[in-house]
């Protein structure tokens, strides 16, 4: 069984990364 806290940390990091990229694209366009 996987570590649930590690999964949440990875998912949160991916969501943060996508949000940062979307914000950058929004400000460049």
C-alpha positions in Angstrom: 0.0 0.0 0.0 1.3 3.4 -1.0 1.9 6.2 1.5 -1.2 8.4 1.3 0.6 11.5 2.5 3.3 11.1 -0.2 0.5 10.8 -2.9 -1.2 13.9 -1.6 2.1 15.8 -1.7 2.8 14.7 -5.3 -0.7 15.6 -6.4 -0.5 19.0 -4.7 2.9 19.7 -6.3 1.5 18.7 -9.8 -1.6 21.0 -9.3 0.7 23.8 -8.1 2.9 23.3 -11.2 -0.1 23.3 -13.6 -1.5 26.4 -11.9 1.8 28.2 -12.2 2.1 27.3 -15.9 -1.5 28.4 -16.6 -0.8 31.7 -14.8 2.4 32.3 -16.8 0.5 31.6 -20.1 -2.3 33.9 -19.0 0.1 36.8 -18.4 2.1 36.2 -21.6 -1.0 36.1 -23.8 
